[in-house]
Amino acid sequence: MGQQYFSEHSYKFLAKLEKNNNRDWFNQHKHEYEQHVREPALRFIEDFADELFTLSPFFRAIPKKVGGSLMRVHRDVRFGKDKRPYKSNIGIQFRHERGKDVHAPGFYVHIEPGECFVGVGIWRPDAEALAKIREAIIEKPDLWRQASQQTTFKKHFQMSGESLKNAPRGYDKDHPLLDDLKRKDFIAIAKIDEDIVISNKLTKTVFNHFSKAESYMAFLCAALELQY
């Protein structure tokens, strides 16, 4: 039997945080955040380390309150119009050992009332990384198709993220893989049932989904000269 980490209380806290997204409320209910969100998330991260290692020994599950696999609850409000101070979701990223931030290749778990999913890939890579991925697609189109269009992968995952409206500068606007070359994000998402998240099947479900994306992750890592 697998371990259960999250519960209905986790969803209830996140829903209440969505409606009361201010520092006074959060400080008054911080014990609920610790009990129903952060503590179970850290236990999940710690326990998932062995499963992650079987997928790749180069990705890390780090159960730390700050600076680990659990993404911080505080939002970065410096540049956007949305000034709400807290995220009303649980974000967990198992990133590559050479990655320094959320822009590194990684496996991702997202828990939010009404929207639970796992993700794989790389979100908003910098210009150098993006160029390397695009060049890898051009140089190895068959390998890219095998990785991104494989039947099992496509059955569970859907490509997501932002794309350019036109061909990137310097790239053929008639290239057969133009839609992929226009991507600014190379992420794929698979939705998971809310009931699974609060059951003892979470670890198995997440691992099974991640395992279906190994070829995709291996392609991205190779493009970026990272080990997989």
Residue, then its C-alpha position, 0 to 999 in steps of 0.5 A: m500500500g502506498q502512503q497518503y500525504f494530502s487530505e481534504h483539509s489540504y484542499k480546504f486550506l487552499a480554497k480558503l487562501e484563495k478567498n483570503n489572500n492577505r498576510d493577516w489571514f495567512n499569519q493567523h492560519k499558518h499552522e493550517y498551512e504547516q499541517h495540511v500543506r507544507e508538512p505533507a508536501l515535504r514528506f511526499i518529496e522525501d519519499f519520492a526520492d527513490e522513485l525519482f532515482t529510478l527514472s534518472p539519477f540526475f534529478r533531485a528530490i529535496p525536502k527542504k522548507v526553503g530552497g528545495s523541491l517545494m516551491r515557495v508559497h509567496r508569489d513574486v509580485r514585483f512585476g505583475k499587476d496581480k499583487r496577491p501575496y500567496k499562491s493558492n496551489i502546491g507546486i513541487q518541482f524535481r529539477h535537474e541537478r545542474g538546474k538553479d531555478v524553475h527554468a531548468p528541466g524538471f518533473y513537476v506536480h501541481i495540486e490545486p482545487g479543481e486543477c491537479f496535474v503533473g508536468v514535464g519539460i522546461w518552462r521559459p528557458d533562457a535564450e541560449a537554452l531555447a536556441k539549443i533545443r530548437e537546433a536539436i529539433i532541426e538536427k534530429p527531427d526523427l528523434w524529436r518526433q519519437a520523443s514528443q509524438q510517441t503514442t503512450f506519451k501523447k495519450h497522457f500528456q498535452m503540450s502546453g505553454e506559450s509560443l511565438k506568433n511567427a517563426p523565430r528569427g533566422y528559422d525557416k517559416d516553412h519548416p515542417l516542425l515550425d509549430d514546435l520551433k515557435r514554442k517558448d516553453f517546452i512543457a507537457i501536462a497530464k491531468i490527475d484526479e483530485d481524489i488520487v492526490i488525497s489517496n494512497k495512490l499518489t506516488k504510484t500515479v505520479f511515477n507512472h506518468f513521469s515514466k511515460a515522459e522519459s524519452y521526452m525528458a531525455f531529448l531535452c536534456a541531451a539538447l542542453e548537454l545534460q545527463y539523463 
